[in-house]
Amino acid sequence: MTAFVAPIRRKSAGRSHYYVDGAGTRMPGVTTILGAGVPKKALIDWAANATADYAVNNWETLGDLAVAARLNKLRKARYEERDAAANRGTQVHALAEQLVRGDTVSVPEELRGHVESYVRFLDLFDAEPVLIEFVVASYRFGYAGTADLIADLVMPGETDPVRWLLDIKTNRSGVYGETALQLAAYRHADVYLDADGAEQPMIPVERAGVVHVRADGFSLVPVTADQAQLRTFRYVQQIAAFVDESPALIGAPIDPPDADGEIARVVYERPTL
């Protein structure tokens, strides 16, 4: 058992959010844990490629700038692309939440492809929502998070609907392996918050997966999110905690007892030719 106590609450912080327990103690979020505890080789490659692409595509403009300004532009280039992608993802998520509730939405021109793809997913799998954009928490293991969707889907060749835990992804590069850990943490949480903010036992699901929504279509991607993946997530959680706490393990440099005392002198002799 961890030291966290009910009830869990999600707090907004600008464009971001965090979680606190009933005592006001901040509770680690699932995506924050994965961000700190899982190596991001693909992210390193992406950052290098994004900077190189920006330099090539803006060669003449950069050439007109002073060296310091040019360097500053290149340093910020990958963040501009990241923020644009994150903003697109946030908007698609918000519209998807409204759509799955059956609301009428106003869609920006640049997001119409994504929204139409998501609507096709809902229609073609006859999706029946159970929970939408809901907070989960594990007091056993000390984490919280926000899951996108639990829905009953009609699968090919099957007559009875199948209950899925689903994460909606809008990135260009597809579904990364760490998503299995994310969905396992959500699936095996202790509780979720209902529409009134009351904690309820987590709803069991039969399958887990990702709806990869793109401007040109969608993919329903099954993801293994079982007890084995939950166990791995807990290892990652320990690494993330170590990364956070490790600076405190390093002490201050130790001065010698007598900084002004005599010291040995090293004499170098020239080699004889």
C-alpha positions in Angstrom: 0.0 0.0 0.0 1.1 3.6 -0.7 0.6 6.6 1.5 -2.0 8.2 -0.8 -5.5 8.6 0.5 -8.9 9.0 -1.2 -10.4 10.9 -2.9 -8.3 11.6 -6.0 -8.8 14.9 -7.8 -7.5 16.3 -11.1 -6.3 19.9 -11.1 -5.8 22.1 -14.1 -2.5 24.0 -14.6 -2.7 26.1 -17.8 -2.6 23.7 -20.7 -1.6 20.8 -18.4 -2.9 19.1 -15.3 -1.9 17.1 -12.3 -3.4 15.0 -9.6 -3.8 15.3 -5.8 -5.1 12.9 -3.2 -7.5 13.6 -0.3 -4.7 15.0 1.8 -3.6 17.4 -1.0 -0.5 15.3 -1.8 0.5 15.3 -5.4 0.1 11.9 -7.0 2.3 10.9 -9.9 0.6 10.7 -13.3 0.9 7.8 -15.6 2.2 9.7 -18.6 4.6 11.6 -16.4 6.0 8.3 -15.0 6.4 7.0 -18.5 8.1 10.2 -19.7 10.7 10.0 -16.9 11.2 6.2 -16.8 11.2 5.0 -20.4 14.2 5.9 -22.7 13.1 8.0 -25.7 15.4 7.1 -28.5 12.7 7.9 -31.1 12.3 11.3 -29.5 16.0 12.0 -29.8 15.9 11.1 -33.5 12.8 13.2 -34.0 14.4 16.2 -32.4 17.5 16.0 -34.7 15.3 15.5 -37.8 13.0 18.3 -36.9 15.9 20.7 -36.5 17.5 19.6 -39.7 14.2 19.9 -41.6 13.7 23.4 -40.3 17.2 24.4 -41.3 16.8 23.1 -44.9 13.3 24.5 -45.3 14.2 27.9 -44.0 17.8 28.2 -45.3 17.5 31.6 -47.0 15.6 33.1 -44.1 18.1 31.9 -41.6 21.0 33.1 -43.7 19.6 36.7 -43.3 19.8 36.6 -39.5 22.7 37.3 -37.2 24.5 34.2 -36.0 23.0 34.4 -32.5 19.5 34.8 -33.8 20.0 32.0 -36.3 21.1 29.7 -33.5 18.2 30.6 -31.4 15.7 29.8 -34.2 17.3 26.4 -34.7 17.2 25.6 -31.0 13.5 26.4 -30.9 12.5 24.7 -34.1 11.6 21.3 -32.7 9.4 22.9 -30.0 7.4 24.8 -32.6 6.6 21.5 -34.4 6.0 19.7 -31.1 3.6 22.4 -29.8 1.7 22.4 -33.1 1.3 18.6 -32.9 0.3 18.8 -29.3 -2.3 21.5 -30.0 -3.8 19.4 -32.8 -4.0 16.4 -30.5 -5.7 18.4 -27.8 -8.3 19.7 -30.2 -9.0 16.3 -31.7 -9.3 14.8 -28.2 -11.8 17.5 -27.2 -13.8 17.1 -30.4 -13.7 13.3 -30.1 -15.1 13.6 -26.5 -18.0 15.7 -27.7 -18.6 13.4 -30.7 -18.7 10.2 -28.7 -21.3 11.9 -26.4 -23.4 12.6 -29.4 -22.9 16.4 -29.3 -22.9 18.7 -32.3 -19.5 20.2 -32.9 -17.9 23.0 -34.9 -14.8 21.7 -36.6 -11.9 23.8 -37.8 -11.0 23.3 -41.4 -7.5 21.9 -40.6 -9.0 19.2 -38.4 -11.9 18.0 -40.6 -9.9 15.0 -41.8 -9.2 13.8 -38.3 -12.8 14.4 -37.1 -14.2 12.6 -40.1 -11.9 9.7 -39.5 -13.0 9.4 -35.9 -16.6 9.5 -36.9 -16.0 6.6 -39.3 -14.5 4.7 -36.4 -17.5 5.3 -34.2 -19.9 4.3 -37.0 -18.1 1.3 -38.5 -17.5 -0.3 -35.1 -21.0 0.8 -33.8 -19.2 2.2 -30.7 -21.3 2.5 -27.6 -19.5 4.7 -24.9 -19.3 3.5 -21.3 -16.8 6.0 -19.9 -15.4 9.1 -21.6 -12.3 11.1 -20.6 -12.2 9.8 -17.0 -9.7 10.0 -14.2 -8.4 6.7 -12.7 -6.2 6.1 -9.6 -4.3 3.2 -8.0 -3.9 3.6 -4.2 -2.1 0.2 -4.2 0.6 1.4 -6.5 0.5 5.2 -6.2 -0.4 6.7 -9.5 -3.3 8.4 -11.3 -4.2 9.2 -14.9 -6.8 10.2 -17.4 -8.0 7.5 -19.8 -9.8 8.5 -23.1 -12.5 5.9 -23.5 -14.2 2.7 -22.5 -16.6 1.6 -25.2 -18.5 -1.5 -26.4 -17.5 -2.2 -30.0 -19.0 -4.7 -32.5 -16.1 -6.7 -33.9 -15.9 -8.4 -37.3 -17.3 -11.9 -37.1 -18.7 -11.5 -33.5 -22.3 -10.9 -32.6 -21.9 -9.6 -29.0 -20.2 -6.3 -28.4 -16.7 -6.3 -26.9 -15.7 -3.9 -24.1 -12.5 -2.0 -25.0 -10.3 0.4 -23.1 -9.1 2.8 -25.8 -6.5 5.5 -26.1 -6.9 8.0 -28.9 -3.6 8.9 -30.7 -3.2 11.6 -33.3 0.6 11.5 -33.8 2.0 10.9 -37.3 4.4 8.1 -36.3 1.8 5.6 -35.0 1.7 3.6 -31.7 4.7 3.2 -29.5 5.4 0.1 -27.4 5.1 2.1 -24.1 1.4 2.5 -24.8 1.0 -1.0 -23.5 2.3 0.2 -20.1 0.0 3.2 -20.2 -3.1 1.2 -20.9 -2.1 -1.5 -18.4 -1.9 1.2 -15.7 -5.3 2.5 -16.6 -6.9 -1.0 -16.9 -5.6 -2.2 -13.5 -6.3 1.0 -11.6 -8.4 0.7 -8.4 -11.0 3.4 -9.0 -12.3 5.9 -11.5 -14.2 9.1 -11.0 -17.8 9.2 -12.2 -19.6 12.2 -13.7 -20.3 13.5 -10.1 -16.6 13.1 -9.1 -17.3 10.1 -6.9 -14.9 7.2 -6.8 -16.2 3.9 -8.3 -14.5 0.5 -8.7 -12.6 0.4 -12.0 -14.8 -1.2 -14.8 -13.3 -4.4 -16.2 -12.7 -4.5 -19.9 -12.1 -7.4 -22.3 -9.5 -5.8 -24.6 -7.3 -2.7 -24.8 -6.2 -0.7 -27.8 -5.5 2.5 -29.6 -7.6 4.4 -32.1 -4.9 6.0 -34.3 -6.8 8.9 -35.9 -5.2 10.5 -39.0 -6.4 13.0 -41.5 -6.6 10.2 -44.1 -8.3 7.5 -42.0 -8.0 5.6 -38.7 -6.7 2.3 -37.3 -8.0 0.3 -34.4 -4.8 -1.2 -33.0 -5.0 -3.9 -30.3 -2.6 -3.5 -27.4 -1.6 -6.1 -24.8 -2.2 -4.5 -21.4 -2.2 -7.4 -19.0 -0.7 -8.0 -15.5 2.7 -8.5 -17.0 2.6 -5.0 -18.5 1.4 -3.6 -15.2 4.4 -5.2 -13.5 6.7 -3.6 -16.1 5.0 -0.3 -15.5 5.8 -0.6 -11.8 9.5 -1.1 -12.7 9.3 2.0 -14.8 7.7 3.8 -11.9 10.7 3.0 -9.7 13.1 4.3 -12.3 11.1 7.5 -12.6 11.2 7.9 -8.8 14.9 7.4 -8.9 15.4 10.0 -11.6 13.4 12.5 -9.5 15.2 11.7 -6.2 18.7 10.9 -7.5 20.2 14.5 -7.2 19.7 14.2 -3.4 22.0 11.1 -3.4 25.0 13.2 -4.5 26.8 15.0 -1.7 28.9 18.2 -1.7 32.6 18.1 -2.6 34.9 17.5 0.4 37.7 19.9 1.0 41.1 18.5 2.2 41.9 18.9 5.9 44.5 21.6 5.3 44.1 23.3 2.0 47.3 25.4 2.5 49.5 22.5 3.6 52.6 21.2 1.8 52.0 19.2 -1.3 54.2 17.0 -3.3 55.8 18.5 -6.4 55.9 16.6 -9.6 59.1 17.1 -11.7 59.1 16.1 -15.3 62.5 15.3 -16.9 63.1 15.8 -20.6 63.8 12.5 -22.4 67.5 12.0 -23.4 67.8 12.0 -27.2 
